[in-house]
Amino acid sequence: MKSVFYTALLSAVFATPAYSQTLDTSDTIIVTGTRLDTPASETGTAVAVIGEAELERTAFALDAIATAPGVTVNQNGAFGGAATVRIRGAASEQTLVLIDSVPVNDPTSPGGGYDFASLDTAQIERIELLRGAQSTLWGTDAIGGVVNIVTKRAAPGLGVTGFAEAGSFGTVRGGAAIEGGFEQGDFRLGASAVSSDGISKADEADGNTEDDGYDAVTLAGRGRYELGFGELAATVRYVDSETEFDSYGAVTGTQDGDEVSKTTQLSGALTFTNTAFSGALETMIQVAAADIDRESFTNGVSSFGSQGERQVYRYQGTWNLTEDHRLAFGAEREDSSAGGDSSTIDGVFVLLELQPLDGLVLTGGVRHDEADRFGAETTGKFAVSWQLTDQVRLRGTAGTGFKAPTLFQTTYVCCGATEPNADLRAETSEGFDVGVEYTLAGGRAAVEATYFDQTVENQIGFSFAVGGYENIARVDTKGVELAARFAITEAWSLAGNYTYIEAEDGQGGGLIRLPEHSAYGELAYDGGRWGGALSVRHNGEEQDSLGPVDAWTRLDASARYDLTDRMQLYVRGENLTDEQYQQVFGYGTPGLSGYVGVRLTR
């Protein structure tokens, strides 16, 4: 059965080019990949951009992120269950997550990763996913790649938007926003909420029948104002969520229980920019912060709590040396604190972008970081984008990355140890990728192929021998990403991607929760007042710490109808074949479900 699926998939990818998120981004300006305003078609970095149209087809950003090539997502049960994103096989903690360029990785968690569970799509304009090490640009955590979430901006004029929906598992969801754009600036204030009875986090197939509910409220705001001598911009985001979950059991994997986790997250930034020398020099000064407060309850009694903060102070200068050559340089300080402990990382970087020939863009950079807990790291990156013809573009990168030990890893002791491991070093990586993009049929179709290879050394893990954490692992990953799109007509389009990842640790063993094969395909229609999409997502067999997880294939669909120029009716069906599957061993996923809603647009 699996061989039939893969044969059909590969035939579809090569015979009918697809996948708009990756390939149809030539007009999208990507700041994340170069720290310069660079069109996606000119950056050497492998990037996928998930736009607002794709985000509106799902309630949670995790489901949209899962459609990108090279990405693996796992969730401990739906509706608020802990959710992670891995890029090209790197650990989820080695993915840097930014919200409006503010780092939001959790300083209180042992590995320092980000939990995507409460990331609602309602306030998001687009998501940029950069694959491969990005530490030269963004410092620690960016070994596997970067996920940059860009919140919605205001359209010109004053107006309001909103939506309301209801559906399976007693789920209701809604939101509203007021926004205004004027000559000297703009503002947007939005709010959204979701409440669901949920499903059992522990798989119902194992006899667990208690539903685990989920409630969350998200507030988001952003604005900018032209001062005359520069521009001042601000962003803020607040999330208050509560999810019921099931306790963990050593034998059964999961157990039904009365467990509740309450989390609040607050992040934001204040940014000042100005230009000098007739626009040749742009200066940016930014102060950003993120705070997370989490508390767990068992049978109504508090059982665990944590609170952590990150503050980032940035300066960046961008010098347009000539029309074709640009220089970016800057300095950053990142302060993290959790549980009474703190750490500081200071970094400086420089990046040069050259266009020696028409269609050829070369980018090179170096960064040096010094930390009070693990010493210093120097990283570098080189990227090339070469538009050989109107139809063919070559791109590639080579670079290094690092991830600093977390506060938990540098302070935790057990098993008779009296002091944490003073020899703990940063995780480091080196790798490269090469890709080719080919456009045909007058731009109506495109295909893309990328090969990547990365080695991570000094990966940190728990050791009973030292009574804490030490550098014990090496991980090698390599693979292929294929993506394609095809505009069948002006209204109909076909898209798809396939990822193969081969990964092993230093002892030759495989990695858990990482399938060798994954794929996504989509047939979409946009005929004016009517629109819709039918999508299929496949996740190959994988190994978890407690046992194997079977391969699964899920079918989803969505449709919309514009009642008026501003009022839209939409429906969404998920897991249409009622597939019973797990993303994490022992944790369940929703069966056949449906949702209907109405949306007010501008």
N, C-alpha and C positions, 0 to 999 in steps of 0.2 A: 504493500500500500504506500509506504514511504517513497519507494523508488518511482512509483507512478506520479506522486505529488511533485517530486523534485523535477522530473522530466517535463511535466506540464508547465511548471513554474518557469524553468529556464527557457522553454520554448516561447512562452508568453513574453518574457523579458526581452529576448533577442529579436523576436519577430514583430512585436508591437511595442515600440519604445514608450516609456511612461515615467511617472513619479515627478510631479510638479514641485514638491517642496524642495527637492535637491537641485533640480536642473533649471527651473524657470524662475531664476532669481537675479537676472542680469541687471535689473533696475534697483535692486535692494542695496542700500548702503549699509555695510557691515563695519562697525567700529570695533567690535569684540576681537576680530581676527588680527588686526594690525595696530589698534589704538589710533588709527587714522580713518578718516571718512573715505572708505574704499568700496567701490562697487563689488558685489559678490563675484562678478565675472572677471575681476582682475586680481583676486586674492589667490595665493597658492594653497591656502589651507582648505581642507575638505570641510564644507559647511552645508548644513541643511537649515532652511528657514521655513517654519510652520506659521502660516498666516492666519488672519482672523477668520477667514472663511472655513478653514479646516478646524480651528478651535471651536467654532460654534456648533460643530457636529458632535461634541462630547461635553460632559459636565466637568471632567477632571483633566488637568493638563497631562497627567501621567499617561492616559490613553492616547493622547495626541503625540507625545514624545516617543511612544512605543512604535510609531509608524516609520520612524527615520531609520536609515541604514546604519549598521554598526552599533546599534543601541539595544541593550537588554534591560528590561524592567522586571522587578519582582515586588509583590505585595503580600503581606501576611493577612490575607482576607481583604475583601472590599470594604468600602465605606469607612475610611479612617484608619485602616490597617497600615502598619509601617511600610513605606514604599521607597524603593531605591532605584537608581539609574546607573548602569554601567556602560562605559563607552569603550569599544574595541577590547573588551575583556578585562580592562583594568578594574580594580576594586571600586565599589560604589563610593567609598571614602576618598578615592583619587579623582573624583569628578568635582570641579569647582562650580558652584551654583551662584549666579549673580541675579539679583532683581534690580533692574535699572542701574546696573553696574555696582551694586552694593553686595559684597560677599555675605552669604547667609548660611554657610555651613555651620553646623551646630557645635559650639566649643565645649558643650557638656557631654557629648556622646563619646564613648571610648575611641572610635575611629575618626570622629570629626566629620561625618557625612551629613547630608541633608535629607530630611524626610519629606517626600513629595505628596504625602497623603492628603493634605489640606489645601493643595494648590488648585483652586477653582479657576476655570477659564474665563469667567465673566468679566474680570478686570484686565485681561491680557490682550495686547494688540498683536504680538508675535513672539515666537521663541526661536532664538538662534542656537544651533548646536554645532560646536566646533569640535572636530575629531582629531585626536593627536595631542601631544604635549604642548601646553601653552604657558609654561612657567616663565619664559622670557618676558612675556607681556604682563602676566597676572600673578606671578609669584607662587606661593605654596598651594597645594591641593590640585593643581591643574596638570596631573600626569596623564590621565586618560583623555581629558578634554574639558570643555567649558559649556555649561548650559546657561544662557543669558535670557532671562525673562524680561520683556519690555512691556510695561503697562500702557494702557490706552492714553492717547493724547486727545486734546480737544480739537474739534473741527471749527472752522470759522463761524462766527455768529454765536448767538445764545440759544441753547436748546436742552432738551431732556431726552433720555433714553431709558428703556427698562425692559424687563422680561419676567415671565412667570411660567412655571411648568410643574407638572405632577405626573406620577407614574408608579411603577412597580415598587414593591417593598415599602409601601407607605411613604414614598419620597416626594417631598415638595421642595421647590427651589425657586428663587426669585431675586431680583435686584433692580436698582435704578441708579441713574447718574445725572448730574447737572454739569454742564460744561459751557465754556464761552471762549471764543477766540477773537482778539481785537488787534489793532495795529501794533501796540507795544508789548503784547504778550498773550497769554492764554491761561486757563485753569480748567481743572476737571476734578470733581468729587464724586466718588462712586461707592456703593454699598451692595453687597450680595449676601445671601444666606441659603443654607441647605439644611434640611432635616429629614432623616430617614430612619425607619425601623430597622433597616439593614438585614443582613443574613448572619448566620452563625460564622464567626471567624474560624473556629475549628470546623473542619469539613463535615457537612451534614451526612455525607456518605459513610462516615465513621460513627454515626449514631448521635451526633451533637445536634440538638434541636432548638436551643435557645437563640433567638435573634439578638444580635449585638448592634445597637443603634449608633447613630452618628449625627452630630449637630455642629455647625460651624457658621461663623459670621466673618466676613472679610470687608474691611474698609480700605479704600485706596484714594490717594489724592496726589496731584502733581500740578505744577504751575511754573511759569517763567515770566520775567518782566525785564524789559529793556530799559536800563538805567541812563543811557546816553553815553556813559564811559565804559560800558560792559553789560553783560546779561547775568541776572541772578535767577537760578532755577532751584526748585525744591521738589522732592518726592517723599511720600510717606505711605506705609502699608502696615495694617494691623489685622491679625487673625486671631480669633478666639474659637477654639474647637474642643469638643468633648466626644470621645469615642469609647464604646464598650469593647472589651477584648477578652480573649480566653487565655487562661494560664497555661504555662508551658510544662509539659511532663516528660521526664527522661525516657519513658518507655513508649507511651502512645504517641508522642510528638506534640499533641495539643490536648487540652481538656476544657470542657465547658466550665465556666466559672463566672462569678460576679466581680469583674475587674473593670475599672474605669480610669481613663487617662484624660486629664485636662491640660491643655497647652495654650499659651498665649505667645504670639510672635509680633515683634515690632521692629521695623526697619525703615530707614530713610536716609536722605542725603541732602546737603545744601551745597550748591555748586556755583562758582563765579567764573565767568569767562570774559575775556576781552581780547581785542586785536590791536596790533601796532604795525608801524611801517607799511601803511597802505594795505593791510591785511596779510602781509607776508608772515607775521608772527602771531600765533594764537596762544594765549596762556589760560590754563585752567587750574583752579584751586578748589579742592573738594574736601568736605568733612562728611563722613558716612558712619552709620552705626547700625548694629543689629542686636536685638535682645530676645532671648527665649526663656520662658518660665514654664516648667513642666511639673505636674504632680500626679501621682498614681494612687488609686484607692482600691482596697480590697474589702468587700462587704461594708462599704461606707466609711472605712477607717483609712486614713492616709498611710500609705506603705512606702512611698519613695517620692523624693522631690529633687529638682535640680534647677539651677538658674545660671545662665551664662551670657556674656556680652562680647561683642567685637566692635572696636572703633578703628576706622581707617582714615588716615590723613594723606591726601595726595596733592602733588604738584605735577603738572605736565605742560611742556612747551612743544609746540608744533611749528617748525620753520619751513616755509616753502622756499627752498633754495633757488629753484628755477621752476618753470612750468611742469617739468617732468621729474624733478628730484625733491624729496621731502625728508625732513629729519624730525623724529619725535624723541624727546628725552624727558626724564622725570625722576621723582623720588617719592617714596611712600613709607609710611609707618603703620603697622598693624598691631594693636594692643588687644589681647584676648584675656578673659578672666572667667573662672568657674570654680565653685566650691572653695573660695578663699585663696586660690592660686591664680597666677597671672603669667603672661609671657609677652614678649615684644619682638617683632621682626622688622628690621629696617632694610629697605631695598632701593637701589638706583638702577635705571635702565636707559638704554639708548637704542634707537631703531632707525635704520636708513632705508628708504624706498627709492629705487632708481628705475627709470624707463629709458634704457640706452637705445632701444629700437622701437619702432611702432608695433604695438601689440605685445612687447616683452616687458614684464614687470618683475624686478628682482627686489627682494626684501631680506635684510639681515639685521640681527639684533643680539645684544648681550645684556645680561642682568646679573647683579650681585646682591645677595641677601645675607644679612648677619642677624643672628638670633641670640637671645640671652640664655637659651636652654640647650642648643645643639651645635652651635658654631656657625659656620658660613657655608653658603652654596653659591656657585656661579653657573648659570645656565645660558644656553645660546640657541638660536634658531635661524635657519635660512629657508626661504621660500621662493619659488619661481612660478610665474604664470605666463604662458607663451601662447598667444593667439596666432597659430601658424597660418590659418586661412579663416575665411568667414565661417567655415564649418567645423574646424578642428582646434581645440585648445588643449595644451599639455600643462599640467601643474604638478607640483611636488613640494615636499618639505623634509627637512632633516633637523632634529633638535633634541634637546635634553629637558628634563623636568625634575621637580622634586616635591616632596610632601613633608612638612615638618612634623615631628612627633607631637601628638596632642597633649593637652594638659593632663588628661587622664592617664595616658601612657607614661608620662614623665614623673608622675607622683604616686601611682598605685603600687602598693606592696601587699603581699600575702604569704602564706605558706612558710612562716618562720623568718622571712626576710625583714630586716629593720630599716633598710634604706632603698629607695627606688634605684633602678639601673642608671648609673651615671654615664655609662658608655653608649647610651642610645643615640643613634644617628638618624639623619633624615633619610627617607626613602628616595631613591634616585632612579631616573629612567633615561634611556636613549633610544631613538627610533627614527624611522623615516616612512614616507609614503609617496607613491607616484600614481598619477591618475591621468586619464584622457577623457575628454568630452567631445562628442561628435554630434553635430546638428545637421539634420537633413529635411527633405520635403519642404524647403522654403521656411524653415523654422518651426514647422508643425510637429516635428518629432526630434527627439534627442536621446542619446544613450551615454552612459558614463560607467567607467570601470576604474577601480582603485585597488592597489595592493598596499598593504601596510605591514610593518614589522616593528615590534617594540620589546625591549627588555627592561624589566624593573628589578633593581637590586636593593638589598637591605630592607626588604619588606618587613614590617613590624608585626610580631605576633606574640601571644601570651606564652610564657614558659614557666612551668613549675620549678625548673632547676634554679632560676634566678628569683623566683617569687614575684614575678612581674612581667614586664615586656622587654623584648630584645629583638635585634635584627636577625631574623632566622630564615628568611625565604628569598628565593629568586623566582621570577615569573617571566616566561617568554610567551608572547602572543604574536601571531601573524594571521593574515587572512585576506579575503577579497570582498569588496563591496560592489555590487552591480545595481544600477538604477536606470530607469528609462521612463519616457513619457511619449504620448501620441495624442494629438488633437484630431480625433476622427472627423468631426465637423466643427463648426463654430460653437455648437452647444455641447457635443459629446466629447469626453476625453478619457483616456486610459492611462493608468500609472502603476508602477510597481518597482520593488527593489528586493534584493536578495543579499544576505550576508553569510559568509562562511568564516568561522573563527577556529583556529587551532591553538590551544593554550596548554601549557604544562608548567608545573612548578620545578624547583631545582632538583627534585628527586625523580622527575619523569612522570609524575602523576598529573591527572587532570584537575580542573578547577570546579568548584561547586557552583550551582545555579548559573551555569553558562552553557547554552546550547551551541553545538557546532553549526547548526543550520537555523536560520530564521528568515522570514519573508513577509512581505506586505504587498497587496494589490488592491486597486481601486478603480471602479468605473463611475464617472461623475457626469452629471447633466446640469447645465445652466442655460435655461431657455427663456430668460427674462423673468416673468412672474413665477415660473415654476423652476425648481431645482432639486437636486438630490444626489445621493451617492450610495453605492453598494461596495463594501470593502471586505476583504478577507485577510486575516492575520494568522501566520503559522509560527509556532515555536517548537523547535525540535526537542528530542529527548535530552534530559540533563540529569546530573547527579546532585543530590542534596546531601547534607551532612548525615541525615538519618535514613537515606535510601534514595532510589531512583525516582524521578518525576517523568511521567509519560509525555510524549509529544502531544500537542493539541493544535486544533485549527478552529478559529472563531470567525463567524460571519456577522457583520453589522450592516445596518442601513439607516439612512436618514432622508427626509424630504421636507421641502418648505414651499409655501405658496404666499405670494405677496397680495394680501387683501386690499391694501392701498399702497400709496407711495411710501408710507411710513409704518404700516402695520403688517406684520408677517406671522403666519401660522406655521408651526413646524412640528414634526413628529420624528421620533428616534427609536429604532429597535436594536437591541443588543443581544448577542449570542443567539441568533435566530434559529440555529439548529439545536439549541439546548444542550450544548456540549458540556459534559462533566469533566472538569480539569482542575489542576492545581498549578500555581506559580511557585509556591513554596510548599515543601512536604508537610502534609497534615492540615493545611489551611485551604478553605473552600473559596469558590468564586461564584458569582451570580449565574443563574441559569437564564432561560429565555425571559426577557424583560422589555418593557416599552414605556415611552414617555411622550407627552404631548404638551405643547406650550405656545405662547404668543409672545412676540417681540416687537417693541416700539423702537424704530430707528430714526435717524435724521436724514 
